Amino acid sequence: MKGGCRRGVWASTDEALVVQLGADREEVRRLHDRFKGNRKTPREFTLTARELHVIQTSFFRENFDAMALSIVTAVSEGTVS
């Protein structure tokens, strides 16, 4: 898919991050660095409204993509007779 948004190609560009999450690569990297580490040790995080928005958007985007794929699959299967 030339110039498209095939997962893994377009989704890794800075422009895609801004469109999909409203954040640039550096902001995503900072959030990633804050959350990585020992997952067995309880920790508390204080998030800014901006950070919370980026995290919420990423979860929404992932669920939206899964829903869209399910709809396309169902339509494809329903029209192949």
C-alpha positions in Angstrom: 0.0 0.0 0.0 2.0 3.0 -1.3 1.7 6.1 0.9 -1.0 4.5 3.0 -1.3 3.8 6.7 -0.5 0.1 6.7 0.3 -0.9 10.3 4.1 -0.9 11.0 4.9 1.5 8.2 2.9 4.7 8.5 2.0 4.0 12.1 5.6 4.5 13.1 6.1 8.0 11.7 6.0 11.2 13.7 3.1 12.4 11.7 1.1 9.3 12.5 1.8 9.7 16.2 0.5 13.3 16.1 -2.6 12.2 14.2 -3.3 9.1 16.2 -2.3 10.2 19.7 -1.9 13.9 19.5 1.7 13.5 20.7 5.1 13.5 19.1 7.7 10.7 19.4 9.5 12.4 22.3 6.3 12.7 24.4 5.5 9.1 23.8 9.1 8.1 24.7 8.9 10.1 27.9 5.7 8.3 28.9 7.2 4.9 28.0 10.2 5.6 30.1 8.0 6.5 33.1 6.0 3.3 32.8 8.8 0.8 32.1 10.5 -1.0 34.9 9.7 -3.6 37.5 6.0 -4.5 37.0 5.9 -6.5 40.2 6.5 -3.5 42.4 3.5 -1.3 43.1 4.0 2.3 42.0 1.9 5.4 41.9 1.8 7.8 39.0 0.7 11.3 38.8 -0.3 12.3 35.3 -0.9 15.6 33.8 -4.1 16.2 31.9 -2.0 16.0 28.7 -0.4 12.7 29.6 -3.7 11.2 30.5 -5.2 12.4 27.2 -2.4 10.7 25.3 -2.8 7.4 27.2 -6.6 7.5 26.8 -6.4 8.2 23.1 -4.0 5.3 22.6 -6.4 2.9 24.2 -9.3 4.3 22.2 -7.3 4.1 19.0 -6.4 0.5 19.6 -10.0 -0.5 20.3 -11.3 1.5 17.4 -8.9 -0.2 15.0 -10.0 -3.6 16.3 -13.6 -2.7 15.9 -13.1 -1.4 12.4 -11.3 -4.6 11.4 -14.1 -6.7 12.8 -16.7 -4.7 10.8 -14.6 -5.0 7.6 -14.2 -8.8 8.2 -17.9 -9.3 8.8 -18.9 -7.3 5.7 -16.3 -9.2 3.6 -17.6 -12.6 4.8 -21.2 -11.5 4.3 -20.7 -10.4 0.7 -18.6 -13.4 -0.4 -21.2 -15.9 -1.7 
